[in-house]
């Protein structure tokens, strides 16, 4: 597995490079936030590398990249992407962002349209309020199934309130109670086999706790930035754009998808949840490569 570390903007980033550098380049921006590119490269790396020069990157502060040293912003992540492009001497590339990575991909495409051939979004989180008003009722249904009606009631109360939901500290710890019942992943996977493969990938990684802690620190600061809706930024897109939507995904809600439609093509895979890359791997790799 070709691995490389690059020093950019006062930090060192981990890259996983796959495929022929002579084929069209593609940058993958992971979600989580704080998840790293490890899982995506395990599931999709070799598939996409058949036709693309694939650049997987652990974002600033995540896993194999240097730990955070200072404040993390989405603009800083955008600057890192551009610095990596320059370091790899890539004139233009396709940028693919999953979930939180869809926020970074949108900002990057708007800031550097001359460097982006196509921007691809997989179940992006451009509006935290829209996302939580779908996650909360789904979590409530699971809590009711578990007999935890108090947590279910709290989920529904938050989902129904008129004020925008912008603080992840209100919702994430509540929904996170599902972890104790091994039901949290049910929010993100439609196919039980894919859920099992996700957990197997995590178990096989065996990264030290110190490296995983980096991702958690990244996630907290990144989630703070998610208070800002990026839906208005869609109007500034100048590049070709595609949105890959899982039919059972809870993150890219209808309001976000409809806001995107005037600006690009929407490809929906009905049998997938949040991780289309894992639940429909061949169809996903083909769509991304094309």
Steps between C-alpha positions, in 0.01 A plus 500: 500500500672823390503733798648844523526783750500860381585810700254782426386813682688423821388137538565157347220311323473129422416402142396162360572502125349237269500447124694628202609867535440528126125450543261780604562593866235495773525630857286332767391707801372287786216577734439427865625755563819339621447167324818487280532358149587150624155344462432652159833382363435150637162483325552711189872563456581218261166525316536867413873466437421288194411819315612788723809616684342505846627724779370408844587745777467499876392857563692730729500361854360158404650156570829471305534873435654725765280582801333837507707796609264795521153575372349293221282667236350378175699767317819353642399158365435659160847655509647159583330344196645764270845456655482123445404555136802722455728253680386218269533730196145430387364777272130410544311222673159368592408550866275253683365588845299267726276636779706767681750471217223631275525832683874522434452390139239771441718770651801379300311489169371855555840633607702329224267434205790505256656201676187280508374297205198363686390510863316194631302500823399180679221562753643840602415688819456857380228588750530356849141593588359309202714200592402488866129528425537167318743329738304582816168334403688194370688477830171544690350199324798285605483626859130409513586153370757471780249615762685828568196721452659793682780531247249452219284782633801731529599424139153586375487819707822629348394402149170690535626826648467808276853635556781377277718224640858619473679366810615140468531480879120504521447201275817290463524380864130412496513302176832357614323306777421247229867396508439332837244274331710437184228672298669826400621360169139420408462871418759476225469158337201354317651159427589282803791345309649843437464589866689182590774579248532852641552361848747239371701771325515700822602198706774398257662844490651481850617859507645608836270693732729803470436521126125453538493778759627739233184440299278575797673834557460582131132403512410734784647807331364400160149454640514850646542628146194306381274759665524697175278381218687472171187470287532864382852419376355263239412805288872568457579162344664545159621144441315187393342344809340169596319399819497128587208434733423184693129429499504438877752770594405728790770766457427663163135584561245595233554873547872465428444275199241735347729798554770317304289389202533825299879471522575141400388142450353284778573126496291308753579142595184384676642201690774694679517711813762756595795296369413437136871430453461181708141392430514535121877476438506408129231746393664770712849441359363506147310823556796673665746380236277626219 
